[in-house]
Amino acid sequence: MKTNFSIVPKLLKKDPALARRIVSAFAAQQKSLLVDRVLHPATTNELSLIYFRLTPLCNLRCVMCGQRGDKGVLKGAFAANESKKIVPLEDYKRLVDQIKHKKPVVYLWGGEPFLYPDLFPLVDYMMENGLTVSVNTNGTFLEKYAKEIVERKWHALFVSLDGFEETNDRIRGEGSYRRVIDGFAAINREKERQGSHYPYMGVVSTVNNLNYKDLYRLAEATREFKLAWHIYNLGTYTNDAIIAEHREFMKRELDTDIACLPGYATGYNEGINGQELYDILTRIHAMDTDHPIITVPALKPEKIELYYGKLDELVRKRCSVPWSQANVDYNGDVHFCADYNDYPLGNIREKPFFEIYNGERAQRFRLALKNAKDGIFPGCIRCYQNMLCGQRVKGF
């Protein structure tokens, strides 16, 4: 199966400048794994990717979501109260001024980023300062804002779809599939009307036991969407034993408790037939499409059932994320892990970014990770960032 680097050849033909930025980000990530992590493990000069979780609010309730799903840790009155803490635009502008010389790829997400009140002026400011900006969205606001998105030439949209209509709506909420499709159509109409190839649009599908048998039908439907990629994310899953081990480790090594990991003990990995899923993905990869098909992580066929059935089995090790990436939470806290924000490094409203990024807490985290067994923490075995930025375990 292909890796996420397979986007680059097709993008190179359409948009060489953007392709060079993506290649540069990939190269920095590989350097951080092979060089920085080894030679100066406590600090780093790389910043290839920075995530911004702009808001805890979302208009959907996707069942497997670690934030707002069945076992999500960020919903209801708690999320509403947390939304009062969101970082204002002026603080984000100050941060952009601090990081722009590194020219990182920016990934805006949430919650649902379209619920951040200053999304458009924030993206404008980032792009004016030379940053490559991608927005991860559930797609339900695309039709409403299609004209503005295309006029502003946003670089990329990552849109979540988890199956054909009835399957997707079972997971994400009634009517969500149709709103995404209408959003794609509106964006494509505006691109044609305005004579623009921006934004590039791609679908991200999270594989679970509710949708895996329906993925081929979704792949067939996406032929009409004029996509730039389709990513099949095998999913972030955990269980009670891993949570207990991770909790003990984080308390011992970093003197912190955990709250986020239990949100991924959903059980939506259970009962997936690995061979059947592999056969479906093989058929999808063999399709004649105008966009790359990517599976994260790309695994050998006999390993897929193990991925879902034995959650303590290593697939990727030696996570390199803290040597090349950072995440800024909706309240301004900086941390390394997108989904596990239990160990804040500092807050952008209180300190300059690079004082935080290479500060005492950041150094402690990097050293703890490097010295951990197999170079990852116990709870990170199925972490999506580790699937992207870890080292492939032999045999997988």
C-alpha positions, 0 to 999 in steps of 0.5 A: 500500500502507498504512503502519504508521500504518494501525493507528491508526484501528482501534485508536482505536475499541478503545482510545483511550488506547493509540492516543494513545500510538502517535500520540504516538510517530509524531509524535515520530518525524516531529518528529525527522526534520523538526525535530531532525535539522535544527536541532540535529543533534548532540543530541535531547530526543526518545525515542519508542521504545526497544528492549531486546534482552534475550538473545542466546539463541533456541530457533529457527534461522530461516534468514534471521536475521542473528543465528542464521540461515545467516550469523548472527553470534550463535549456537553457543558464542559466543551461549552465552558472550554470554548470561552477560553479560545485564543483571540485572533491577535494572539495567533497573529503574534504567534505567526510572526514568531514562526513564519521564518520556519515556514511550517505547514499549518494544519487547522482543526477542532472541533470544527474549525469553521466554528472559530469566529475569526477563521477567515482572517486567521487563514488570510494572515497565515497565507500573507506570511508565507505559510502553507495552510490546510484545514481539517473539517467535517465539510458541513460548512463548505457550501456556505463558504465556497465562494470565500474559500476559493477567492482566498485560494486556501491551499488544502481542505481535509474533509472527513467522510466515513462511508457511503450515505447511510453508513456515514450518517450512522457514524456522523449524523443524519444528513452529514453526507449530503452536506459534504457532497453539496459542499464539494460541488459548490467548491468545484463550481467556484473553482471553475467560475474563478479559474482556480485550482485552489483549494486542493480537496481530499477525503479522510476516512477513519476505518472502524467496524461500522464502515469497513465493509462500505469503503469501496462504495465510498471510493466509487462515489469519490470519483465524482468529487474532483479530489486531490487525495483520499486517505484511509486512516486505520484509526486510533484505538486503545483499551483499559490495560494500555490506559492503565500502563500509560497512566502509570508511566506518565505519572512516574516519568512526567509527573502528570495525569492523563485524561485524553487516552480513555476517549479512544477505548471505543471498541470500534476496532473489534470484530474487523476481519483483517483479510476482508479489509485488506481485500477491500483496500486492495480493490480500492488501491487498484481503482482507476482514479484521478487522485492518490489512494493512501492508507495510514499506516500502510501494512502488509495484509497479514498484519491488518487483523493484528492492528485491530485485534492486538492493540499492544503490538508495535506497528511504528516506533521511535516517534519523531513528532517532538523534534519537528512538530507542535500543537497549539490548543484552543486555550493557547497551551502548546503540546507535542501530541495532537490527541493527547494534550495532557502535558502542556509545555507552556502557553503562547499568551504567556511566553514566546513560542520558541521559548516554549518549544525548546523550554525545560518541559519540552526538553523533559518530554523529548528525553522521556520519549527517547528513553522510553521502550521502543521510543514511544509511550505506552499509550501511543501504540496506535496514535495517528501521529506515530503512524505518520512519523514513527519508524516502521517496525520490521515485518510491517 
